[in-house]
Amino acid sequence: MTEGTTGGLGERLRAVREERRVSQTQLAGPDLSPSYLSLIESGKRTPSDAVLEKLATRLDVSAHFLRYGSAAPEERVPELELEHARHAMVTGDLAEAATRARAVLAARGAPRRLHDEAVLVLCRALERTGDLEGALVSLLPLHRRALTGDAAVGVSQTGILLLHCLTQSGDLNQAADAGAEAVAASTRLGSGGTDEHLRLAATLVGVHMERGDLLYAQHLAEEMLQDAEQVGSRAGQGSLHWNAALIAEENGQIERALHHARRAVAFLSEGPDNRDFFRLKLALASLLLAADPPEVDEAVAALGSIREPLEQLGSEVDLAYWYRIRATAHLRRGEVDEAQEAASAALRALGDTPRLEAGVVRTVLGDTLAARGDHEAAEAEYRRAGDALAMMSASRQAAQAWRDLGDRLMDIGRTDAALEAFQHAFDALGVRGSSTRARTAPVER
C-alpha cells in the first residue's frame, strides 16, 4: 500500500468518526488504544484487515470504503435501490418507493446508514398511502434509536413523521408525549435551532392545538418563533407562522390567521417545494374562504397552483382536503353541481378507511344537497357524516366537525338530530353531564 493510500485511509477514518460524533476512545473500545487510532488517522500506521473490519463495523461503513474511498461493487446495489426509492417518492409512485425501500432492507450486509434511511423512506410511503399501522410498526424502533443519537437519521425526521402518524390515527396524548421527548432529544443532541428542529417543534404545537391546549400551543409557538428569528431560520419561521395561523383560526381571529398564513407562505416559498408547503397553501385557501367576506377568487387561485404538485407529493388525505376546499369554494360561488362533484371526488380519494376527514367531507356533500333544497338527502348525508365521526377518537377537530354538523341540521329543521350532534361535540371535548347536578323539586301550586 502506498503512503498516499495510507494517508487517505486515515483521513477517511477521522472524517467518518467525526461525522458519527464518536471519540477516539469510544471507537477504540476495550481492545484497541486511542493512541493507536491517532496514529492510523495521521497516516503513521496501517491497520490490518481484521482491525479495519472492526473499525468499519463500529462506524457502520464498509472496510472497502475506508480503505479505498468508494463502495464495493456489491454495496452499490442497495445504494442504487435507495436512490430509486427516493426518486419514486418525489414522483409520487409510493408503491414503487416502498418496494425499493424493502429491497434495501432485505439486502445482506447493507450498512446501517442505508438501512435507517430506507426505513424512513418506507414509513413515509406507508403514511402517505394511509397505512398508519404499518408505518408505526417500522418507525418506532428507528425513532427509539434516534432519540439516543444511535441512528443514521435525525430524531427530528423520525419525530415529525411519528407525530403525523399518531395524529392521523387520533392518538393525541401519545403524540404530545412523543413530541416533547423528541424536541428534548433534538436539543440534547445539538440540533436545537436547525430547520428540522423547528419543524419538529411546529409539529408539536399542532398536536397541542388539536388536543385543545390552545394556551400552551400559543405559548410554545411564540417561544419557538423567537428562537427561529434569532437563528435566522426562514423555514423554521414559516412553519411556526403556520401554527400561529391555525391557533388564531381556532380562536376565531380570521384576519390574524390570514396574516400569519401569508407570512408563512412568504417564508416557505423561498425553499424547495415539499409537501408541507402545499399543505400550507391549502390551509391558506381554507382561511380565505372563511374570511368575512370570503376571498373566493384568491382561494381558487391558490388551489389551482397546487393541484398537480399535491397529487405527486401529498397523501390521499391531502388530496381529499384539496377537493373539499374546492367544493366549499364552488358553494361560495353558487356552483352547486361543481361543488357536489368535488365533494364526491374527495370521498373517492379517501377510500374506505375510516378517517375524520371523511366525516367533514360528507358534511360538505350534505351542504350541496341542502343548497339544492333536497333536505331529506342532505339529512341522510349528514347522518353518514355523524357515523364517520363516531368512529374517530375524541379531539378538538372532531368536536368542531360535530358542532358544524349540528349547525347544519338546525338549518334544515332537524332539531333532535342537531342536539345529538351537539352532545357528541361536548363528548369529544371531554365535557360530560354532571351526575351530581342539583335537581329542583316540583313546586306545588
C-alpha positions as CSV (number, residue, x, y, z in Angstrom):
1,M,0.0,0.0,0.0
2,T,1.4,3.4,-0.9
3,E,1.9,6.2,1.5
4,G,-0.8,8.3,-0.3
5,T,-3.3,5.5,0.1
6,T,-2.5,5.1,3.8
7,G,-3.0,8.8,4.3
8,G,-6.3,8.7,2.5
9,L,-7.4,5.9,4.8
10,G,-6.6,7.8,7.9
11,E,-8.3,10.9,6.7
12,R,-11.5,8.9,5.8
13,L,-11.4,7.2,9.2
14,R,-11.2,10.5,11.0
15,A,-13.9,12.1,8.8
16,V,-16.4,9.2,9.3
17,R,-15.6,9.1,13.1
18,E,-16.3,12.8,13.5
19,E,-19.4,12.6,11.3
20,R,-20.7,9.9,13.6
21,R,-19.7,12.0,16.6
22,V,-17.6,9.2,18.1
23,S,-14.5,10.0,20.0
24,Q,-11.2,8.1,19.5
25,T,-11.7,6.5,22.9
26,Q,-15.2,5.3,22.1
27,L,-14.1,3.9,18.7
28,A,-11.1,2.1,20.3
29,G,-13.3,0.2,22.7
30,P,-11.8,-2.3,25.0
31,D,-9.4,-4.0,22.5
32,L,-7.7,-1.0,20.8
33,S,-6.0,2.1,22.2
34,P,-6.9,5.7,21.3
35,S,-3.2,6.4,20.6
36,Y,-3.1,3.6,18.0
37,L,-6.2,5.1,16.3
38,S,-4.5,8.5,16.4
39,L,-1.5,7.0,14.5
40,I,-3.8,5.5,11.9
41,E,-5.7,8.7,11.4
42,S,-2.4,10.6,11.0
43,G,-1.2,8.1,8.4
44,K,1.6,6.7,10.5
45,R,0.2,3.2,10.9
46,T,-1.6,0.9,8.5
47,P,-4.3,-1.2,10.2
48,S,-4.6,-4.9,9.4
49,D,-7.6,-6.2,7.6
50,A,-9.1,-7.5,10.9
51,V,-8.6,-4.2,12.6
52,L,-10.0,-2.3,9.7
53,E,-13.1,-4.5,9.6
54,K,-13.6,-4.0,13.3
55,L,-13.4,-0.2,12.9
56,A,-15.7,-0.3,9.9
57,T,-18.3,-2.3,11.8
58,R,-18.3,0.2,14.7
59,L,-18.7,3.1,12.4
60,D,-21.3,1.4,10.2
61,V,-19.4,1.7,7.0
62,S,-17.7,-0.9,4.9
63,A,-14.0,-1.7,5.2
64,H,-13.8,-1.3,1.4
65,F,-14.9,2.3,1.7
66,L,-12.4,3.1,4.5
67,R,-9.5,1.6,2.5
68,Y,-10.4,2.8,-1.0
69,G,-12.9,5.7,-0.5
70,S,-15.7,4.0,-2.5
71,A,-18.3,1.3,-2.0
72,A,-17.5,-2.2,-3.2
73,P,-19.5,-3.3,-6.3
74,E,-21.9,-5.4,-4.2
75,E,-22.5,-2.5,-1.9
76,R,-23.7,-0.3,-4.8
77,V,-26.9,-2.3,-5.2
78,P,-28.6,-1.1,-2.0
79,E,-27.3,2.4,-2.7
80,L,-29.0,2.4,-6.1
81,E,-32.2,0.9,-4.7
82,L,-32.3,3.7,-2.1
83,E,-31.8,6.3,-4.8
84,H,-34.6,4.8,-6.8
85,A,-36.9,4.8,-3.7
86,R,-36.2,8.5,-3.1
87,H,-36.9,9.3,-6.7
88,A,-40.2,7.4,-6.6
89,M,-41.2,9.4,-3.5
90,V,-40.6,12.6,-5.4
91,T,-42.6,11.5,-8.4
92,G,-45.4,10.2,-6.2
93,D,-45.0,6.5,-7.1
94,L,-45.5,5.4,-3.5
95,A,-45.8,1.6,-4.2
96,E,-42.5,1.7,-6.1
97,A,-40.9,3.7,-3.3
98,A,-42.0,1.1,-0.7
99,T,-40.8,-1.8,-2.9
100,R,-37.4,-0.3,-3.4
101,A,-37.0,0.6,0.3
102,R,-37.9,-3.0,1.2
103,A,-35.2,-4.2,-1.2
104,V,-32.6,-2.2,0.6
105,L,-33.8,-3.7,3.9
106,A,-33.6,-7.2,2.5
107,A,-30.0,-6.7,1.2
108,R,-27.4,-8.7,3.2
109,G,-24.6,-6.7,4.6
110,A,-26.0,-3.3,3.8
111,P,-24.6,-0.6,6.1
112,R,-26.9,0.6,8.9
113,R,-26.9,4.1,7.3
114,L,-28.7,2.7,4.3
115,H,-31.0,0.5,6.5
116,D,-32.1,3.5,8.6
117,E,-32.6,5.8,5.6
118,A,-34.6,3.0,3.8
119,V,-36.8,2.6,6.9
120,L,-37.6,6.3,6.8
121,V,-38.5,6.2,3.1
122,L,-40.7,3.2,3.6
123,C,-42.5,4.7,6.5
124,R,-43.1,7.9,4.6
125,A,-44.6,6.0,1.7
126,L,-46.8,4.0,4.0
127,E,-48.0,7.1,5.8
128,R,-48.9,8.8,2.6
129,T,-50.9,5.8,1.4
130,G,-52.8,5.7,4.7
131,D,-51.1,2.6,6.2
132,L,-50.5,4.2,9.5
133,E,-50.2,1.0,11.4
134,G,-47.6,-0.4,9.1
135,A,-45.7,2.9,9.2
136,L,-45.7,2.9,13.0
137,V,-44.5,-0.7,13.3
138,S,-41.4,0.1,11.3
139,L,-40.9,3.7,12.5
140,L,-41.0,3.2,16.3
141,P,-37.8,1.1,16.6
142,L,-35.9,3.6,14.4
143,H,-37.3,6.5,16.4
144,R,-36.2,5.0,19.7
145,R,-32.6,4.7,18.4
146,A,-32.8,8.3,17.0
147,L,-33.7,9.6,20.5
148,T,-30.3,8.5,21.7
149,G,-28.4,9.6,18.6
150,D,-27.8,5.9,17.6
151,A,-29.4,6.2,14.2
152,A,-28.2,7.4,10.8
153,V,-31.2,9.7,10.6
154,G,-32.1,12.6,12.9
155,V,-34.6,12.5,15.7
156,S,-36.4,15.5,14.1
157,Q,-37.0,13.5,10.9
158,T,-38.4,10.4,12.7
159,G,-40.2,12.6,15.2
160,I,-42.1,14.7,12.6
161,L,-43.3,11.5,10.8
162,L,-44.2,9.8,14.1
163,L,-46.4,12.8,15.1
164,H,-48.1,12.9,11.8
165,C,-48.9,9.2,12.1
166,L,-50.1,9.4,15.7
167,T,-52.2,12.5,15.0
168,Q,-53.9,11.0,12.0
169,S,-54.7,7.8,14.0
170,G,-56.2,10.0,16.7
171,D,-53.8,9.2,19.5
172,L,-53.1,12.8,20.5
173,N,-52.0,12.1,24.1
174,Q,-49.2,9.8,22.8
175,A,-48.3,12.3,20.1
176,A,-47.9,15.1,22.7
177,D,-45.7,12.9,24.9
178,A,-43.6,11.7,21.9
179,G,-43.2,15.2,20.6
180,A,-42.0,16.6,23.8
181,E,-39.5,13.7,24.2
182,A,-38.3,14.2,20.6
183,V,-37.8,18.0,21.0
184,A,-35.8,17.5,24.2
185,A,-33.7,14.8,22.5
186,S,-33.1,17.1,19.5
187,T,-31.9,19.9,21.8
188,R,-29.7,17.5,23.8
189,L,-28.1,16.1,20.6
190,G,-27.1,19.6,19.4
191,S,-29.8,20.2,16.7
192,G,-31.6,23.0,18.5
193,G,-32.3,26.0,16.2
194,T,-31.9,24.0,13.0
195,D,-34.7,24.0,10.4
196,E,-35.6,20.3,11.2
197,H,-35.7,21.0,14.9
198,L,-38.0,24.0,14.4
199,R,-40.2,22.0,12.1
200,L,-40.5,19.3,14.8
201,A,-41.4,21.9,17.4
202,A,-44.0,23.3,15.0
203,T,-45.5,19.9,14.5
204,L,-45.7,19.5,18.3
205,V,-47.5,22.9,18.5
206,G,-50.1,21.5,16.1
207,V,-50.6,18.4,18.3
208,H,-51.3,20.6,21.3
209,M,-53.7,22.7,19.3
210,E,-55.5,19.6,18.1
211,R,-55.8,18.5,21.7
212,G,-57.4,21.8,22.6
213,D,-54.4,23.1,24.6
214,L,-54.6,26.4,22.8
215,L,-52.9,28.5,25.5
216,Y,-49.9,26.1,25.7
217,A,-49.8,25.8,21.9
218,Q,-49.7,29.6,21.6
219,H,-47.0,29.9,24.2
220,L,-44.9,27.2,22.6
221,A,-45.3,28.7,19.1
222,E,-44.3,32.2,20.3
223,E,-41.3,30.8,22.1
224,M,-40.2,28.8,19.1
225,L,-40.8,31.7,16.8
226,Q,-38.4,33.9,18.8
227,D,-35.8,31.1,18.5
228,A,-36.3,30.9,14.7
229,E,-35.9,34.7,14.4
230,Q,-32.7,34.7,16.4
231,V,-31.0,32.0,14.3
232,G,-32.5,33.4,11.0
233,S,-34.2,30.2,10.0
234,R,-36.7,31.1,7.3
235,A,-38.1,27.6,7.1
236,G,-38.5,27.5,10.8
237,Q,-40.2,30.8,10.9
238,G,-42.5,29.7,8.1
239,S,-43.6,26.6,9.9
240,L,-44.2,28.5,13.2
241,H,-46.2,31.2,11.4
242,W,-48.3,28.4,10.0
243,N,-49.0,27.2,13.5
244,A,-49.8,30.7,14.7
245,A,-52.3,31.0,11.9
246,L,-54.0,27.8,12.9
247,I,-54.2,28.9,16.6
248,A,-55.6,32.3,15.5
249,E,-58.2,30.4,13.4
250,E,-59.2,28.3,16.4
251,N,-59.7,31.5,18.4
252,G,-61.9,32.9,15.7
253,Q,-59.3,35.5,14.7
254,I,-59.5,35.0,10.9
255,E,-57.8,38.2,9.9
256,R,-54.9,37.5,12.3
257,A,-54.8,33.9,11.0
258,L,-54.6,35.2,7.4
259,H,-51.7,37.5,8.3
260,H,-49.7,34.6,9.8
261,A,-50.6,32.3,6.9
262,R,-49.4,34.8,4.3
263,R,-46.2,35.3,6.3
264,A,-45.7,31.5,6.4
265,V,-46.2,31.2,2.6
266,A,-43.7,34.0,2.0
267,F,-41.1,32.3,4.2
268,L,-41.5,28.8,2.8
269,S,-41.9,29.8,-0.8
270,E,-38.1,30.5,-0.9
271,G,-37.3,26.9,0.0
272,P,-37.6,23.7,-2.0
273,D,-41.1,22.6,-2.9
274,N,-42.3,20.0,-0.5
275,R,-45.5,18.5,0.9
276,D,-45.6,20.9,3.9
277,F,-45.6,24.0,1.6
278,F,-48.5,22.8,-0.5
279,R,-50.5,21.8,2.6
280,L,-49.9,25.3,3.9
281,K,-51.3,26.8,0.7
282,L,-54.3,24.5,1.2
283,A,-54.8,26.0,4.7
284,L,-54.5,29.5,3.3
285,A,-57.2,28.8,0.8
286,S,-59.5,27.5,3.6
287,L,-58.8,30.7,5.6
288,L,-59.6,32.9,2.6
289,L,-63.0,31.2,2.3
290,A,-63.7,31.7,6.0
291,A,-62.9,35.4,5.8
292,D,-65.8,38.0,6.0
293,P,-66.4,38.5,3.2
294,P,-64.9,35.3,1.6
295,E,-62.0,36.0,-0.7
296,V,-63.1,33.3,-3.2
297,D,-61.0,34.4,-6.2
298,E,-57.7,34.3,-4.3
299,A,-58.6,31.0,-2.7
300,V,-59.4,29.4,-6.1
301,A,-56.1,30.8,-7.5
302,A,-54.2,29.2,-4.6
303,L,-55.9,25.9,-5.1
304,G,-55.2,25.9,-8.8
305,S,-51.5,26.5,-8.2
306,I,-51.0,23.4,-6.1
307,R,-53.3,20.7,-7.6
308,E,-50.6,19.0,-9.7
309,P,-47.8,19.0,-7.2
310,L,-50.1,17.9,-4.4
311,E,-51.1,14.8,-6.5
312,Q,-47.4,13.9,-6.6
313,L,-46.2,14.8,-3.1
314,G,-49.3,14.7,-0.9
315,S,-51.2,11.9,0.7
316,E,-54.7,10.7,0.0
317,V,-56.0,12.8,2.9
318,D,-54.2,15.9,1.4
319,L,-55.8,15.3,-1.9
320,A,-59.2,14.8,-0.3
321,Y,-58.7,18.1,1.6
322,W,-58.0,19.9,-1.7
323,Y,-61.2,18.6,-3.2
324,R,-63.2,19.5,-0.1
325,I,-61.8,23.1,0.0
326,R,-62.6,23.3,-3.8
327,A,-66.1,22.2,-3.1
328,T,-66.5,24.9,-0.5
329,A,-65.3,27.5,-3.0
330,H,-67.8,26.3,-5.5
331,L,-70.6,26.6,-2.9
332,R,-69.5,30.2,-2.1
333,R,-70.0,30.9,-5.8
334,G,-73.3,29.2,-6.0
335,E,-71.9,26.5,-8.3
336,V,-73.8,23.6,-6.7
337,D,-73.1,20.9,-9.4
338,E,-69.4,21.6,-9.3
339,A,-69.4,21.6,-5.5
340,Q,-71.1,18.2,-5.4
341,E,-68.7,16.7,-7.9
342,A,-65.7,18.0,-5.9
343,A,-67.0,16.6,-2.6
344,S,-67.7,13.2,-4.3
345,A,-64.1,13.2,-5.6
346,A,-62.9,13.9,-2.0
347,L,-64.7,10.8,-0.8
348,R,-63.2,8.7,-3.6
349,A,-59.7,9.9,-2.7
350,L,-60.3,8.8,0.9
351,G,-61.4,5.3,0.1
352,D,-63.0,3.1,2.7
353,T,-60.5,3.7,5.5
354,P,-62.3,5.4,8.5
355,R,-61.0,8.9,8.8
356,L,-62.0,12.1,10.4
357,E,-61.8,13.9,7.1
358,A,-64.5,11.6,5.7
359,G,-67.0,13.0,8.2
360,V,-66.0,16.6,7.3
361,V,-66.3,15.9,3.6
362,R,-69.7,14.2,4.0
363,T,-70.9,17.4,5.8
364,V,-69.9,19.5,2.8
365,L,-71.6,17.0,0.5
366,G,-74.7,17.4,2.6
367,D,-74.4,21.2,2.2
368,T,-74.5,20.8,-1.6
369,L,-77.7,18.7,-1.3
370,A,-79.2,21.3,1.1
371,A,-78.4,24.0,-1.4
372,R,-80.5,22.1,-3.9
373,G,-83.3,22.1,-1.5
374,D,-83.2,18.3,-1.1
375,H,-83.3,18.4,2.7
376,E,-84.1,14.7,3.0
377,A,-81.0,13.6,1.1
378,A,-79.0,16.3,3.0
379,E,-80.0,14.9,6.3
380,A,-79.1,11.4,5.2
381,E,-75.6,12.6,4.2
382,Y,-75.3,14.5,7.5
383,R,-76.1,11.3,9.3
384,R,-73.4,9.4,7.3
385,A,-71.1,12.2,8.4
386,G,-72.1,11.5,12.0
387,D,-71.4,7.8,11.6
388,A,-68.0,8.6,10.2
389,L,-67.2,10.9,13.1
390,A,-68.4,8.4,15.7
391,M,-65.6,6.1,14.6
392,M,-62.9,8.7,15.4
393,S,-61.1,9.3,18.6
394,A,-62.2,12.3,20.6
395,S,-60.4,15.5,19.7
396,R,-60.9,19.2,19.2
397,Q,-61.1,18.8,15.4
398,A,-63.8,16.1,15.8
399,A,-65.7,18.4,18.2
400,Q,-65.6,21.2,15.7
401,A,-66.8,18.8,13.0
402,W,-69.7,17.7,15.2
403,R,-70.5,21.3,16.0
404,D,-70.6,22.2,12.3
405,L,-72.8,19.2,11.7
406,G,-75.2,20.3,14.4
407,D,-75.5,23.8,12.9
408,R,-76.4,22.3,9.5
409,L,-79.0,20.0,11.0
410,M,-80.5,23.0,12.8
411,D,-80.6,24.9,9.5
412,I,-82.8,22.3,7.8
413,G,-85.1,22.0,10.8
414,R,-83.8,18.6,12.2
415,T,-83.6,19.8,15.8
416,D,-83.4,16.4,17.6
417,A,-80.6,15.3,15.3
418,A,-78.8,18.6,15.8
419,L,-79.0,18.3,19.6
420,E,-77.5,14.8,19.3
421,A,-74.6,16.2,17.2
422,F,-74.0,19.0,19.8
423,Q,-73.9,16.3,22.5
424,H,-71.2,14.5,20.5
425,A,-69.3,17.7,20.3
426,F,-69.3,18.1,24.1
427,D,-68.3,14.4,24.4
428,A,-65.4,14.8,22.0
429,L,-64.0,17.6,24.2
430,G,-64.5,15.5,27.4
431,V,-67.4,17.6,28.7
432,R,-69.8,15.3,30.4
433,G,-73.1,15.9,32.1
434,S,-72.7,16.1,35.9
435,S,-74.2,13.2,37.9
436,T,-74.3,15.5,41.0
437,R,-76.1,18.5,39.4
438,A,-78.8,20.0,41.6
439,R,-82.3,18.8,41.0
440,T,-85.2,21.1,42.0
441,A,-88.3,19.6,43.5
442,P,-91.6,20.3,41.7
443,V,-93.3,23.4,43.0
444,E,-96.7,22.7,44.5
445,R,-99.4,25.1,43.4
